[in-house]
Amino acid sequence: MQLRGGGVLLISIAAAGTVVISSALQQGLQQIRPELDRHSSPTLLRRTARFDPDPSRRRLARLILANQGDVSAARQQWLLHAQGWGDNPLSPVVLKQQALAARALGQQERSDRRWTELLQRFPAAAPSADALYYLGQPGDEQHQELLQRFAAHPAALAAAVDWDRQTQDPRAGLHLAAWGARWPGADAALQRACLRDLGDQQREQVATALAQQGDLDAALNCLGDLRPTAPKTLQWLGLAAEAPLSPEQQAWEQSRSLLLERDWNGAQEALQQQLEQPLTPPLLARVRFWLGLSAWELGDAEQARQIWQQLLREHPFGYYGWRASERLQQAPDALPLESPPAEGLLPKDLDQLLALGIPVEAWEQWRMQRGGRPAESPRELWQEGVLRLGVGDRWIALEQLDRAQLLGAAEGLSQQVLLEQHRHPRNFEQLLDEAAGNEQLDPDLLLGLARQESRLTPTVRSSAGAIGLLQLLPSTAAELDDPAPSEDDLLQPERNAPLGARYLKEMLNAADGNPFLATASYNAGPGAAGSWRNDDLDAIPELWVEAIPYPETRIYVKKVLGNRWTYALLGDRLTNH
């Protein structure tokens, strides 16, 4: 009996040892398994979805696969089957996608079951807004609940548009004025609301929303005899008093005047005074560049080089990074790896959704969490800009990211690299590269031009009538191609890019290859820009730019050429420059 007991004991010890070893091996495997995101290889994702022992990793892999490319609704349904378990933040996202897949396949009853389950299990989660939308009808109890609980969610804005179209209830327009003035279809609802008997505050709110749509005539008609008082309304209507220059702007204008007078000593003193104030990286780069040029013009070449080298080390991007590099005849050091702020750029749940390739869900959750409040701080502008890029809204995203950069959202060079990557997306790069190659143009110059002209948004029309990716006037396009392209043609990037490249080539030829004059000509016209030509264009081109009499063109030239340099720097294509 003792032998049998000892044998049992030995077997128990061996079994326990096996469990410990197995557990240790599993933990070790988990540690060496790669993170899963939208960039993971299809082979890794498929293998993980089927064979990984961790159900959370299996679900991650399936969710990524279900959101890649043109996945059919049937395959999406198969991938996400039985994956809505648990109370993980991804669970309501899975339930929403299951419901949408069933709806796309015509399985209405199955879709409604998923929506109902979503509402019951996760009533406060952002995807529940979609459940209320699809389970309800325009103006009914569920849509009213949607408008109240998830006011800024895109599903609520869509419900408000539907409600207006169905019943023309002015409350729909008022909701859109408060929470989604730019939402597609909001303009009609806003104008119909204006025809109703509104209070003064409501009328002013609707007029402000119409102005945000870009329809100033409709906004003024909505106001009628009412005199607006809200600062936001006055600003959007262009009735606000011109804002006074900030202390930083006043200091720069004083320095700029001295530079244009070639008072290098006076400019140097004024610029030094600016250094005594806290400056964000782009403003600091401007001051340092001109301090270096002042020292150069005063004969102190060594001091100039030291200043420019410091600029190039700490802020190598943009117009002044380029000019410092050109003045030094020295390329900047290799860029460090991009790095977000220590606490992360985005909240973890939104960052995960972006990493998984579900940017729409990240954007909808951001909208809901913020209650439609506009981004204001440098960090918020950076965050919202990145999320808008994810859903393809480059027009507003790049404006927000530019403001974030100007306000100093990035701390240190590694964060600057990340912000500049976000500020310089490469949409239509292949198309623009091909167009540039056909005209023997620097592809980074054409990409930088498109980034400034349309923020890489091909549907943009300017108040002057310019259209598309490279903002061509129909009259200009007619001179570039026969037969003349229609306005609809110019909205197509495939037509717009080659014509814009051809026009830029003409401007470069007329400017004898000078990028400053050619860029100014693209914006202001070759006649006006040609009249500004003088010796400074070749001798001190930076001073020539500051002397451009049109403020818009002055800024435009620096923006385009700074974009060109940053695209080259991030793309490791400095050999082109």
Secondary structure as a PSIPRED ss2 file (coil, helix, strand):
# PSIPRED VFORMAT (PSIPRED V4.0)

   1 M C   1.000  0.000  0.000
   2 Q H   0.000  1.000  0.000
   3 L H   0.000  1.000  0.000
   4 R H   0.000  1.000  0.000
   5 G H   0.000  1.000  0.000
   6 G H   0.000  1.000  0.000
   7 G H   0.000  1.000  0.000
   8 V H   0.000  1.000  0.000
   9 L H   0.000  1.000  0.000
  10 L H   0.000  1.000  0.000
  11 I H   0.000  1.000  0.000
  12 S H   0.000  1.000  0.000
  13 I H   0.000  1.000  0.000
  14 A H   0.000  1.000  0.000
  15 A H   0.000  1.000  0.000
  16 A H   0.000  1.000  0.000
  17 G H   0.000  1.000  0.000
  18 T H   0.000  1.000  0.000
  19 V H   0.000  1.000  0.000
  20 V H   0.000  1.000  0.000
  21 I H   0.000  1.000  0.000
  22 S H   0.000  1.000  0.000
  23 S H   0.000  1.000  0.000
  24 A H   0.000  1.000  0.000
  25 L H   0.000  1.000  0.000
  26 Q H   0.000  1.000  0.000
  27 Q H   0.000  1.000  0.000
  28 G H   0.000  1.000  0.000
  29 L H   0.000  1.000  0.000
  30 Q H   0.000  1.000  0.000
  31 Q H   0.000  1.000  0.000
  32 I H   0.000  1.000  0.000
  33 R C   1.000  0.000  0.000
  34 P C   1.000  0.000  0.000
  35 E C   1.000  0.000  0.000
  36 L C   1.000  0.000  0.000
  37 D C   1.000  0.000  0.000
  38 R C   1.000  0.000  0.000
  39 H C   1.000  0.000  0.000
  40 S C   1.000  0.000  0.000
  41 S C   1.000  0.000  0.000
  42 P H   0.000  1.000  0.000
  43 T H   0.000  1.000  0.000
  44 L H   0.000  1.000  0.000
  45 L H   0.000  1.000  0.000
  46 R H   0.000  1.000  0.000
  47 R H   0.000  1.000  0.000
  48 T H   0.000  1.000  0.000
  49 A H   0.000  1.000  0.000
  50 R H   0.000  1.000  0.000
  51 F H   0.000  1.000  0.000
  52 D C   1.000  0.000  0.000
  53 P C   1.000  0.000  0.000
  54 D C   1.000  0.000  0.000
  55 P H   0.000  1.000  0.000
  56 S H   0.000  1.000  0.000
  57 R H   0.000  1.000  0.000
  58 R H   0.000  1.000  0.000
  59 R H   0.000  1.000  0.000
  60 L H   0.000  1.000  0.000
  61 A H   0.000  1.000  0.000
  62 R H   0.000  1.000  0.000
  63 L H   0.000  1.000  0.000
  64 I H   0.000  1.000  0.000
  65 L H   0.000  1.000  0.000
  66 A H   0.000  1.000  0.000
  67 N C   1.000  0.000  0.000
  68 Q C   1.000  0.000  0.000
  69 G C   1.000  0.000  0.000
  70 D C   1.000  0.000  0.000
  71 V C   1.000  0.000  0.000
  72 S C   1.000  0.000  0.000
  73 A H   0.000  1.000  0.000
  74 A H   0.000  1.000  0.000
  75 R H   0.000  1.000  0.000
  76 Q H   0.000  1.000  0.000
  77 Q H   0.000  1.000  0.000
  78 W H   0.000  1.000  0.000
  79 L H   0.000  1.000  0.000
  80 L H   0.000  1.000  0.000
  81 H C   1.000  0.000  0.000
  82 A C   1.000  0.000  0.000
  83 Q C   1.000  0.000  0.000
  84 G C   1.000  0.000  0.000
  85 W C   1.000  0.000  0.000
  86 G C   1.000  0.000  0.000
  87 D C   1.000  0.000  0.000
  88 N C   1.000  0.000  0.000
  89 P C   1.000  0.000  0.000
  90 L H   0.000  1.000  0.000
  91 S H   0.000  1.000  0.000
  92 P H   0.000  1.000  0.000
  93 V H   0.000  1.000  0.000
  94 V H   0.000  1.000  0.000
  95 L H   0.000  1.000  0.000
  96 K H   0.000  1.000  0.000
  97 Q H   0.000  1.000  0.000
  98 Q H   0.000  1.000  0.000
  99 A H   0.000  1.000  0.000
 100 L H   0.000  1.000  0.000
 101 A H   0.000  1.000  0.000
 102 A H   0.000  1.000  0.000
 103 R H   0.000  1.000  0.000
 104 A H   0.000  1.000  0.000
 105 L C   1.000  0.000  0.000
 106 G C   1.000  0.000  0.000
 107 Q C   1.000  0.000  0.000
 108 Q H   0.000  1.000  0.000
 109 E H   0.000  1.000  0.000
 110 R H   0.000  1.000  0.000
 111 S H   0.000  1.000  0.000
 112 D H   0.000  1.000  0.000
 113 R H   0.000  1.000  0.000
 114 R H   0.000  1.000  0.000
 115 W H   0.000  1.000  0.000
 116 T H   0.000  1.000  0.000
 117 E H   0.000  1.000  0.000
 118 L H   0.000  1.000  0.000
 119 L H   0.000  1.000  0.000
 120 Q H   0.000  1.000  0.000
 121 R H   0.000  1.000  0.000
 122 F C   1.000  0.000  0.000
 123 P C   1.000  0.000  0.000
 124 A C   1.000  0.000  0.000
 125 A C   1.000  0.000  0.000
 126 A C   1.000  0.000  0.000
 127 P H   0.000  1.000  0.000
 128 S H   0.000  1.000  0.000
 129 A H   0.000  1.000  0.000
 130 D H   0.000  1.000  0.000
 131 A H   0.000  1.000  0.000
 132 L H   0.000  1.000  0.000
 133 Y H   0.000  1.000  0.000
 134 Y H   0.000  1.000  0.000
 135 L H   0.000  1.000  0.000
 136 G C   1.000  0.000  0.000
 137 Q C   1.000  0.000  0.000
 138 P C   1.000  0.000  0.000
 139 G C   1.000  0.000  0.000
 140 D C   1.000  0.000  0.000
 141 E H   0.000  1.000  0.000
 142 Q H   0.000  1.000  0.000
 143 H H   0.000  1.000  0.000
 144 Q H   0.000  1.000  0.000
 145 E H   0.000  1.000  0.000
 146 L H   0.000  1.000  0.000
 147 L H   0.000  1.000  0.000
 148 Q H   0.000  1.000  0.000
 149 R H   0.000  1.000  0.000
 150 F C   1.000  0.000  0.000
 151 A C   1.000  0.000  0.000
 152 A C   1.000  0.000  0.000
 153 H C   1.000  0.000  0.000
 154 P H   0.000  1.000  0.000
 155 A H   0.000  1.000  0.000
 156 A H   0.000  1.000  0.000
 157 L H   0.000  1.000  0.000
 158 A H   0.000  1.000  0.000
 159 A H   0.000  1.000  0.000
 160 A H   0.000  1.000  0.000
 161 V H   0.000  1.000  0.000
 162 D H   0.000  1.000  0.000
 163 W H   0.000  1.000  0.000
 164 D H   0.000  1.000  0.000
 165 R H   0.000  1.000  0.000
 166 Q H   0.000  1.000  0.000
 167 T H   0.000  1.000  0.000
 168 Q C   1.000  0.000  0.000
 169 D C   1.000  0.000  0.000
 170 P H   0.000  1.000  0.000
 171 R H   0.000  1.000  0.000
 172 A H   0.000  1.000  0.000
 173 G H   0.000  1.000  0.000
 174 L H   0.000  1.000  0.000
 175 H H   0.000  1.000  0.000
 176 L H   0.000  1.000  0.000
 177 A H   0.000  1.000  0.000
 178 A H   0.000  1.000  0.000
 179 W H   0.000  1.000  0.000
 180 G C   1.000  0.000  0.000
 181 A C   1.000  0.000  0.000
 182 R C   1.000  0.000  0.000
 183 W C   1.000  0.000  0.000
 184 P C   1.000  0.000  0.000
 185 G C   1.000  0.000  0.000
 186 A H   0.000  1.000  0.000
 187 D H   0.000  1.000  0.000
 188 A H   0.000  1.000  0.000
 189 A H   0.000  1.000  0.000
 190 L H   0.000  1.000  0.000
 191 Q H   0.000  1.000  0.000
 192 R H   0.000  1.000  0.000
 193 A H   0.000  1.000  0.000
 194 C H   0.000  1.000  0.000
 195 L C   1.000  0.000  0.000
 196 R C   1.000  0.000  0.000
 197 D C   1.000  0.000  0.000
 198 L C   1.000  0.000  0.000
 199 G C   1.000  0.000  0.000
 200 D H   0.000  1.000  0.000
 201 Q H   0.000  1.000  0.000
 202 Q H   0.000  1.000  0.000
 203 R H   0.000  1.000  0.000
 204 E H   0.000  1.000  0.000
 205 Q H   0.000  1.000  0.000
 206 V H   0.000  1.000  0.000
 207 A H   0.000  1.000  0.000
 208 T H   0.000  1.000  0.000
 209 A H   0.000  1.000  0.000
 210 L H   0.000  1.000  0.000
 211 A H   0.000  1.000  0.000
 212 Q H   0.000  1.000  0.000
 213 Q C   1.000  0.000  0.000
 214 G C   1.000  0.000  0.000
 215 D C   1.000  0.000  0.000
 216 L H   0.000  1.000  0.000
 217 D H   0.000  1.000  0.000
 218 A H   0.000  1.000  0.000
 219 A H   0.000  1.000  0.000
 220 L H   0.000  1.000  0.000
 221 N H   0.000  1.000  0.000
 222 C H   0.000  1.000  0.000
 223 L H   0.000  1.000  0.000
 224 G C   1.000  0.000  0.000
 225 D C   1.000  0.000  0.000
 226 L C   1.000  0.000  0.000
 227 R C   1.000  0.000  0.000
 228 P C   1.000  0.000  0.000
 229 T C   1.000  0.000  0.000
 230 A C   1.000  0.000  0.000
 231 P H   0.000  1.000  0.000
 232 K H   0.000  1.000  0.000
 233 T H   0.000  1.000  0.000
 234 L H   0.000  1.000  0.000
 235 Q H   0.000  1.000  0.000
 236 W H   0.000  1.000  0.000
 237 L C   1.000  0.000  0.000
 238 G C   1.000  0.000  0.000
 239 L C   1.000  0.000  0.000
 240 A C   1.000  0.000  0.000
 241 A C   1.000  0.000  0.000
 242 E C   1.000  0.000  0.000
 243 A C   1.000  0.000  0.000
 244 P C   1.000  0.000  0.000
 245 L C   1.000  0.000  0.000
 246 S C   1.000  0.000  0.000
 247 P H   0.000  1.000  0.000
 248 E H   0.000  1.000  0.000
 249 Q H   0.000  1.000  0.000
 250 Q H   0.000  1.000  0.000
 251 A H   0.000  1.000  0.000
 252 W H   0.000  1.000  0.000
 253 E H   0.000  1.000  0.000
 254 Q H   0.000  1.000  0.000
 255 S H   0.000  1.000  0.000
 256 R H   0.000  1.000  0.000
 257 S H   0.000  1.000  0.000
 258 L H   0.000  1.000  0.000
 259 L H   0.000  1.000  0.000
 260 L H   0.000  1.000  0.000
 261 E C   1.000  0.000  0.000
 262 R C   1.000  0.000  0.000
 263 D C   1.000  0.000  0.000
 264 W H   0.000  1.000  0.000
 265 N H   0.000  1.000  0.000
 266 G H   0.000  1.000  0.000
 267 A H   0.000  1.000  0.000
 268 Q H   0.000  1.000  0.000
 269 E H   0.000  1.000  0.000
 270 A H   0.000  1.000  0.000
 271 L H   0.000  1.000  0.000
 272 Q H   0.000  1.000  0.000
 273 Q H   0.000  1.000  0.000
 274 Q H   0.000  1.000  0.000
 275 L H   0.000  1.000  0.000
 276 E C   1.000  0.000  0.000
 277 Q C   1.000  0.000  0.000
 278 P C   1.000  0.000  0.000
 279 L C   1.000  0.000  0.000
 280 T C   1.000  0.000  0.000
 281 P H   0.000  1.000  0.000
 282 P H   0.000  1.000  0.000
 283 L H   0.000  1.000  0.000
 284 L H   0.000  1.000  0.000
 285 A H   0.000  1.000  0.000
 286 R H   0.000  1.000  0.000
 287 V H   0.000  1.000  0.000
 288 R H   0.000  1.000  0.000
 289 F H   0.000  1.000  0.000
 290 W H   0.000  1.000  0.000
 291 L H   0.000  1.000  0.000
 292 G H   0.000  1.000  0.000
 293 L H   0.000  1.000  0.000
 294 S H   0.000  1.000  0.000
 295 A H   0.000  1.000  0.000
 296 W H   0.000  1.000  0.000
 297 E H   0.000  1.000  0.000
 298 L C   1.000  0.000  0.000
 299 G C   1.000  0.000  0.000
 300 D C   1.000  0.000  0.000
 301 A H   0.000  1.000  0.000
 302 E H   0.000  1.000  0.000
 303 Q H   0.000  1.000  0.000
 304 A H   0.000  1.000  0.000
 305 R H   0.000  1.000  0.000
 306 Q H   0.000  1.000  0.000
 307 I H   0.000  1.000  0.000
 308 W H   0.000  1.000  0.000
 309 Q H   0.000  1.000  0.000
 310 Q H   0.000  1.000  0.000
 311 L H   0.000  1.000  0.000
 312 L H   0.000  1.000  0.000
 313 R H   0.000  1.000  0.000
 314 E H   0.000  1.000  0.000
 315 H C   1.000  0.000  0.000
 316 P C   1.000  0.000  0.000
 317 F C   1.000  0.000  0.000
 318 G H   0.000  1.000  0.000
 319 Y H   0.000  1.000  0.000
 320 Y H   0.000  1.000  0.000
 321 G H   0.000  1.000  0.000
 322 W H   0.000  1.000  0.000
 323 R H   0.000  1.000  0.000
 324 A H   0.000  1.000  0.000
 325 S H   0.000  1.000  0.000
 326 E H   0.000  1.000  0.000
 327 R H   0.000  1.000  0.000
 328 L H   0.000  1.000  0.000
 329 Q C   1.000  0.000  0.000
 330 Q C   1.000  0.000  0.000
 331 A C   1.000  0.000  0.000
 332 P C   1.000  0.000  0.000
 333 D C   1.000  0.000  0.000
 334 A C   1.000  0.000  0.000
 335 L C   1.000  0.000  0.000
 336 P C   1.000  0.000  0.000
 337 L C   1.000  0.000  0.000
 338 E C   1.000  0.000  0.000
 339 S C   1.000  0.000  0.000
 340 P C   1.000  0.000  0.000
 341 P C   1.000  0.000  0.000
 342 A C   1.000  0.000  0.000
 343 E C   1.000  0.000  0.000
 344 G C   1.000  0.000  0.000
 345 L C   1.000  0.000  0.000
 346 L C   1.000  0.000  0.000
 347 P C   1.000  0.000  0.000
 348 K H   0.000  1.000  0.000
 349 D H   0.000  1.000  0.000
 350 L H   0.000  1.000  0.000
 351 D H   0.000  1.000  0.000
 352 Q H   0.000  1.000  0.000
 353 L H   0.000  1.000  0.000
 354 L H   0.000  1.000  0.000
 355 A H   0.000  1.000  0.000
 356 L C   1.000  0.000  0.000
 357 G C   1.000  0.000  0.000
 358 I C   1.000  0.000  0.000
 359 P H   0.000  1.000  0.000
 360 V H   0.000  1.000  0.000
 361 E H   0.000  1.000  0.000
 362 A H   0.000  1.000  0.000
 363 W H   0.000  1.000  0.000
 364 E H   0.000  1.000  0.000
 365 Q H   0.000  1.000  0.000
 366 W H   0.000  1.000  0.000
 367 R H   0.000  1.000  0.000
 368 M H   0.000  1.000  0.000
 369 Q H   0.000  1.000  0.000
 370 R H   0.000  1.000  0.000
 371 G C   1.000  0.000  0.000
 372 G C   1.000  0.000  0.000
 373 R C   1.000  0.000  0.000
 374 P C   1.000  0.000  0.000
 375 A C   1.000  0.000  0.000
 376 E C   1.000  0.000  0.000
 377 S C   1.000  0.000  0.000
 378 P H   0.000  1.000  0.000
 379 R H   0.000  1.000  0.000
 380 E H   0.000  1.000  0.000
 381 L H   0.000  1.000  0.000
 382 W H   0.000  1.000  0.000
 383 Q H   0.000  1.000  0.000
 384 E H   0.000  1.000  0.000
 385 G H   0.000  1.000  0.000
 386 V H   0.000  1.000  0.000
 387 L H   0.000  1.000  0.000
 388 R H   0.000  1.000  0.000
 389 L H   0.000  1.000  0.000
 390 G H   0.000  1.000  0.000
 391 V C   1.000  0.000  0.000
 392 G C   1.000  0.000  0.000
 393 D C   1.000  0.000  0.000
 394 R H   0.000  1.000  0.000
 395 W H   0.000  1.000  0.000
 396 I H   0.000  1.000  0.000
 397 A H   0.000  1.000  0.000
 398 L H   0.000  1.000  0.000
 399 E H   0.000  1.000  0.000
 400 Q H   0.000  1.000  0.000
 401 L H   0.000  1.000  0.000
 402 D H   0.000  1.000  0.000
 403 R H   0.000  1.000  0.000
 404 A H   0.000  1.000  0.000
 405 Q H   0.000  1.000  0.000
 406 L H   0.000  1.000  0.000
 407 L C   1.000  0.000  0.000
 408 G C   1.000  0.000  0.000
 409 A C   1.000  0.000  0.000
 410 A C   1.000  0.000  0.000
 411 E C   1.000  0.000  0.000
 412 G H   0.000  1.000  0.000
 413 L H   0.000  1.000  0.000
 414 S H   0.000  1.000  0.000
 415 Q H   0.000  1.000  0.000
 416 Q H   0.000  1.000  0.000
 417 V H   0.000  1.000  0.000
 418 L H   0.000  1.000  0.000
 419 L H   0.000  1.000  0.000
 420 E H   0.000  1.000  0.000
 421 Q H   0.000  1.000  0.000
 422 H H   0.000  1.000  0.000
 423 R H   0.000  1.000  0.000
 424 H C   1.000  0.000  0.000
 425 P C   1.000  0.000  0.000
 426 R C   1.000  0.000  0.000
 427 N C   1.000  0.000  0.000
 428 F C   1.000  0.000  0.000
 429 E H   0.000  1.000  0.000
 430 Q H   0.000  1.000  0.000
 431 L H   0.000  1.000  0.000
 432 L H   0.000  1.000  0.000
 433 D H   0.000  1.000  0.000
 434 E H   0.000  1.000  0.000
 435 A H   0.000  1.000  0.000
 436 A H   0.000  1.000  0.000
 437 G H   0.000  1.000  0.000
 438 N H   0.000  1.000  0.000
 439 E C   1.000  0.000  0.000
 440 Q C   1.000  0.000  0.000
 441 L C   1.000  0.000  0.000
 442 D C   1.000  0.000  0.000
 443 P H   0.000  1.000  0.000
 444 D H   0.000  1.000  0.000
 445 L H   0.000  1.000  0.000
 446 L H   0.000  1.000  0.000
 447 L H   0.000  1.000  0.000
 448 G H   0.000  1.000  0.000
 449 L H   0.000  1.000  0.000
 450 A H   0.000  1.000  0.000
 451 R H   0.000  1.000  0.000
 452 Q H   0.000  1.000  0.000
 453 E H   0.000  1.000  0.000
 454 S H   0.000  1.000  0.000
 455 R C   1.000  0.000  0.000
 456 L C   1.000  0.000  0.000
 457 T C   1.000  0.000  0.000
 458 P C   1.000  0.000  0.000
 459 T C   1.000  0.000  0.000
 460 V C   1.000  0.000  0.000
 461 R E   0.000  0.000  1.000
 462 S C   1.000  0.000  0.000
 463 S C   1.000  0.000  0.000
 464 A C   1.000  0.000  0.000
 465 G C   1.000  0.000  0.000
 466 A C   1.000  0.000  0.000
 467 I E   0.000  0.000  1.000
 468 G C   1.000  0.000  0.000
 469 L C   1.000  0.000  0.000
 470 L C   1.000  0.000  0.000
 471 Q C   1.000  0.000  0.000
 472 L E   0.000  0.000  1.000
 473 L C   1.000  0.000  0.000
 474 P H   0.000  1.000  0.000
 475 S H   0.000  1.000  0.000
 476 T H   0.000  1.000  0.000
 477 A H   0.000  1.000  0.000
 478 A H   0.000  1.000  0.000
 479 E H   0.000  1.000  0.000
 480 L H   0.000  1.000  0.000
 481 D C   1.000  0.000  0.000
 482 D C   1.000  0.000  0.000
 483 P C   1.000  0.000  0.000
 484 A C   1.000  0.000  0.000
 485 P C   1.000  0.000  0.000
 486 S C   1.000  0.000  0.000
 487 E H   0.000  1.000  0.000
 488 D H   0.000  1.000  0.000
 489 D H   0.000  1.000  0.000
 490 L H   0.000  1.000  0.000
 491 L C   1.000  0.000  0.000
 492 Q C   1.000  0.000  0.000
 493 P H   0.000  1.000  0.000
 494 E H   0.000  1.000  0.000
 495 R H   0.000  1.000  0.000
 496 N H   0.000  1.000  0.000
 497 A H   0.000  1.000  0.000
 498 P H   0.000  1.000  0.000
 499 L H   0.000  1.000  0.000
 500 G H   0.000  1.000  0.000
 501 A H   0.000  1.000  0.000
 502 R H   0.000  1.000  0.000
 503 Y H   0.000  1.000  0.000
 504 L H   0.000  1.000  0.000
 505 K H   0.000  1.000  0.000
 506 E H   0.000  1.000  0.000
 507 M H   0.000  1.000  0.000
 508 L H   0.000  1.000  0.000
 509 N H   0.000  1.000  0.000
 510 A H   0.000  1.000  0.000
 511 A C   1.000  0.000  0.000
 512 D C   1.000  0.000  0.000
 513 G C   1.000  0.000  0.000
 514 N C   1.000  0.000  0.000
 515 P H   0.000  1.000  0.000
 516 F H   0.000  1.000  0.000
 517 L H   0.000  1.000  0.000
 518 A H   0.000  1.000  0.000
 519 T H   0.000  1.000  0.000
 520 A H   0.000  1.000  0.000
 521 S H   0.000  1.000  0.000
 522 Y H   0.000  1.000  0.000
 523 N H   0.000  1.000  0.000
 524 A H   0.000  1.000  0.000
 525 G C   1.000  0.000  0.000
 526 P H   0.000  1.000  0.000
 527 G H   0.000  1.000  0.000
 528 A H   0.000  1.000  0.000
 529 A H   0.000  1.000  0.000
 530 G H   0.000  1.000  0.000
 531 S H   0.000  1.000  0.000
 532 W C   1.000  0.000  0.000
 533 R C   1.000  0.000  0.000
 534 N C   1.000  0.000  0.000
 535 D C   1.000  0.000  0.000
 536 D H   0.000  1.000  0.000
 537 L H   0.000  1.000  0.000
 538 D H   0.000  1.000  0.000
 539 A H   0.000  1.000  0.000
 540 I C   1.000  0.000  0.000
 541 P H   0.000  1.000  0.000
 542 E H   0.000  1.000  0.000
 543 L H   0.000  1.000  0.000
 544 W H   0.000  1.000  0.000
 545 V H   0.000  1.000  0.000
 546 E H   0.000  1.000  0.000
 547 A C   1.000  0.000  0.000
 548 I C   1.000  0.000  0.000
 549 P C   1.000  0.000  0.000
 550 Y C   1.000  0.000  0.000
 551 P H   0.000  1.000  0.000
 552 E H   0.000  1.000  0.000
 553 T H   0.000  1.000  0.000
 554 R H   0.000  1.000  0.000
 555 I H   0.000  1.000  0.000
 556 Y H   0.000  1.000  0.000
 557 V H   0.000  1.000  0.000
 558 K H   0.000  1.000  0.000
 559 K H   0.000  1.000  0.000
 560 V H   0.000  1.000  0.000
 561 L H   0.000  1.000  0.000
 562 G H   0.000  1.000  0.000
 563 N H   0.000  1.000  0.000
 564 R H   0.000  1.000  0.000
 565 W H   0.000  1.000  0.000
 566 T H   0.000  1.000  0.000
 567 Y H   0.000  1.000  0.000
 568 A H   0.000  1.000  0.000
 569 L H   0.000  1.000  0.000
 570 L H   0.000  1.000  0.000
 571 G C   1.000  0.000  0.000
 572 D C   1.000  0.000  0.000
 573 R C   1.000  0.000  0.000
 574 L H   0.000  1.000  0.000
 575 T H   0.000  1.000  0.000
 576 N H   0.000  1.000  0.000
 577 H C   1.000  0.000  0.000
